[in-house]
Structures are given as structure tokens and as C-alpha cells.
Amino acid sequence: MKLLNNDKTILIVGLGLIGGSYARALKKLGFTVNAITRSQETVDYAMQEGIVDYATNRIEPKLIAGAKLIVFSLYPHVFMAWLKENQKYFSPGTILTDVTGVKTEVVYPVQEMLREDVEFIAAHPMAGREVYGVKNSDDAIFHGANYIVIPTEKNTPEAIALCEDLGRLLGFSTISRLTPQQHDDMIAFLSQLTHCIAVSLMTCNDSEDMQKYTGDSFRDLTRIARINDAMWSELFLMNKEALLKHMEQFEKEFHRLKDALKNDDAETMREMMRLSSERRALFDK
């Protein structure tokens, strides 16, 4: 299915790092990209830099009705509140997608509240930076990255195909499908737990001037510790059960390594290191 067929107008709601990066990529591909975002400063910057064709910080019904594909790049609670208030402006047949980092607590409520003549197909671009805001947007972050589509029984094959097509157009190298539950369990481990570890590393030691002495290993491991606390705390709480499960699994393995060190058990440490190296090598292929 060709993306939007002959309709080349896309609306992005929420013009931050990911929304802005979507806009940059889609503009380069010849789409007309409009945006609704909260900050007038963001509106001004996006227009001045040519990131979008048109942006506003107001609800403009004609702008919403004129898009057959709308991408939402909002915090989950803001996304759901926005839909409740403004879905009356959607044209029949509009397809909605998102970039939200949790799905079970978003996808089902959204699909339940939506009008029957529009469709929401969830997606998660596995790309980002430790900084945020439209000024840091860059469509290069998508190149070679992973993109997950999260369909349910309420989604049509056409909408799923359109969402996957969008991922390919944006430059993602791997397009996958997961259920909302599978997505949230995987993301709890691959993304949320890693952020928890990075945050804990940065808060467990208050020695002065550490930045003067560190090497690449610490910098690499804590890159994501520069974190958007409002967004990530919301994501953690919305995926609490899955994240706690993986935090407990991590604690178990950390204690196994700690006990091996206490007991001078070099073989257990080496066994864990060999398995770690074997699994990590798969990510470099």
C-alpha cells in the first residue's frame, strides 16, 4: 500500500525531538507537513527552519480535518486527553499513529474511545537522543534503527501496511510487529530498565569532579542518564508491572555476580562474562 496514495498532507501533533524528526524526514520526501504543538517558540523555530510547511499552537479544525494521516508525539496522558477533546474534527477515514513508549495502557483505551470511522494503529520508533525538543530533531536518528508496529484485532490490514510503509519511508531498517503486551514487556527490559540503571549509576556516587577522570565505558553506559524526568517517570509508572519484573531479574543477576566476587569464584564471573559477550555480539551484526 502506498502511503496515503495521492494525499500527501500529514499532520504531526507534538513537535518535539521525535515529532520534529518525523517532520524533517517527511518534508524531504515531498509531503506537506503541518503541525500542532504547545509552544509558540517551537512553532516559530519550526517555521523559520523549514521543518514544517505550517505550524500553530492552537486547535484549528480545518487543519485537523485536512489530514488523512496524523502522527501523535505526545506524553500518553496528553495524547488521550487531546483525542477526547478534538476527535470531533477528524475526517472520516483518518488514520492515527503515535510514537508513545508504552502501549497496553494507551492502545486499548484509545481504540475504545475513538469514533468508528477513524483508526488508530500504534507504532514505536526505537530511536532518540539524550536531549529533547525540536531544536535537537534530526531524521538521521531513524536510519538503521528499529521500528515496531503494534496492531490489535481492531486494526485493518490496510492501516497496518500504511504504518509499516511509514517506518520504511522514515529510514528504519527493521520493521517488527508485537502485541501491546509483548511490546511493553520487551521495552521494560530493553529501554526502561537501561534508563533505570543509568540513573542509579549517576545517583549512587556523589564524588566531585568525576567527569575529569572517567573513560569511555562510564560515558557510554550513562549517556541516557540525561533524562526527561516528566516523560520517563510517566512511562515507568504506566508499565510498572513489567518494569518491576525486569528490575528484579537484574537484581538477581547482579547479586550472583556480587556473590561470586565475595567468594573468590572466578569461574562463575567468567561464565557470566562469556555469556554476556556472546549475547552482546549479536547486536553488532
Buried (B, 14 or more C-beta within 10 A) or exposed (E): EEBBEEEBBBBBBBBBBBBBBBBBBBBEBEBBBBBBBBBEEBBEBBBEBEBBBBBBBEEBEEBBBBBBBBBBBBBBEBBBEBBEEBBEBBEEEBBBBBBBBBBBBBBBBBBEEBEEEBBBBBBBBBBBBBEBBBBBBBBEBBEEBBBBBBBBEBBEEEBBBBBBBBBEBBBBEEBBEBBBEBBBBBBBBEBBBBBBBBBEEBEEEEEEEEEEEEEEEBEEBBEBBEBBEEBBEBBBEBBBEBBEBBBEEBEEEEEBBEEBEEEEBEEBBEEBEEEEEEEEEEEEE
